[in-house]
Amino acid sequence: MSNRKVRLLGFIAAGLLLASSAVAQTNLNFWSWRTEDVDAYSAFIEEFHAENPDIIVTFTPYQNTEYNTILSTALQGGGGPDIVHLRAYGGLEPLAEAGLIVRLDDKVAALEDFDPSILLGATNREDGGIYGVPFAIQVIPVLYNVGIFEELGLQEPQTWDELITVSEALQAGGYYAFANGSSEPWTLETLFGGVAPAFYGGNDFFNELVAGETDFSDPRFVEALERMLALRPYLAPNHQGVNYSDMQTSFAFEMAGMLVGGSYELGAMADLNPDLRIGSFPFPNDDGPGPVSVYVDGSYGISSNSPHQDEALRFIEFLATREFGQMFTDTLQQLSAVPGVSPTGQELSDIVELVDADSTSFLFLTAFRFGQPSGSTLLQNELQAAMGDTKTVDEVVAVIQQGIATWHPAFND
């Protein structure tokens, strides 16, 4: 055989090899609402790709408030992503019941090691199936600026009266007491999650309410709402016009001494102001510190529409590993839901200590998002009205009770 023919056959073989490689490579689309985490997920995906060079994952985040509609419309139309960032609790149920996402408890062995209470955030109540790998556990304490507290000689308040004294001292020192505003309804549910458990009593009230042994007219719940309204003089000035971005900015750039916010703020604040030192404490009642609200912040799932089920499962299995969980916690300063992961930073470690001391489930998110009208939607809209003095607390309570009673079995007697 001539050298020319040998070279030609070599070129043909190389071309076939390249063609084979191209065919073997799989592209997965991963949709999310986490617009703030693009860089982090790029790093996570690069780590996965290093071990799985035949799979390319593209992370596409959408606006937080638009994501549910975009995702649902795409999946119902037979399209959408391969990998789905799923909302927790009632957020995934419509997709699971419509057969649009894949049940994972018989596919992902690592789920057997997850805490059952954490798996509830990724469970469809209709069939008891687990449809996602939980990705984060969030906590809602009061975050505070350590430097400002030191400057003014302030200590973490242990009672309501001490909290008011600290708030007034911050304002006298030229700072906002709290960065919180009320322009966006969902931020008011977060404020509720930080403040209310100190007054309705945490797990005892939670369990009684879910069982129907009490309802939202309970004096404990009413007092929790009244205390929220009593904070208005200490929120950001013109709080009705203050949105979430404004809240983050005023706290990150040291215009406000405190922020009632989720533990997810630690990573966001580190990006905005790396020099910011953040402490945390549970919101106090008249007698002492109350419990902090805790919840599972969504999960990772697989679309039933995906033509790449095996490759998608490999990526999901990676997201359930301790190696990924630790990388998630270290990168984003959020507590991964993966068992065996521990925070390495002091600020997040301090928040975990608050959970260990006294915690309760984030009330409306974990217990009252499973029907329509959603408890969260009712709470958010009614709180916004109360903050603007267009509704009384009694009117707020009545609307919430009547709305949830239309679908929650405990209130259907």
Buried (B, 14 or more C-beta within 10 A) or exposed (E): EEEEEEEEEEEEEEEEEEEEEEEEEBEBBBBBBBEBBEEBBEEBBEBBBEEBEEBBBBBEBBEBEEBBEBBBEBBBEEEBBBBBBBBBBBBBBBBBEEEBBBBBBEBBEBBEEBEEEBBBBBBBEEEEBBBBBBBBBBBBBBBBBBBBBEEBEBEBBBBBEBBBEBBEBBBEBEBBBBBBBBBBBBBBBBBBBBBBBBBBBBEEBBBBBBEBEBBBEBEBBBBBBEBBBEBBEBBBEEBBEBEBEBBBBBBBEBBBBBBBBBBBBBBBBBBBBEEBBBBBBBBBBEEEBBBBBBBBBBBBBBBBBBEBBEBBBBBBBBBBBBEBBBBBBBBBBBBBBBBEBEBEBEBBEBBBEBBEEBBBBBBBBBBBBBBEBBBBBBBBBBBBBBBEEEBEBEEBBBBBBEBBBEBBEBBEE
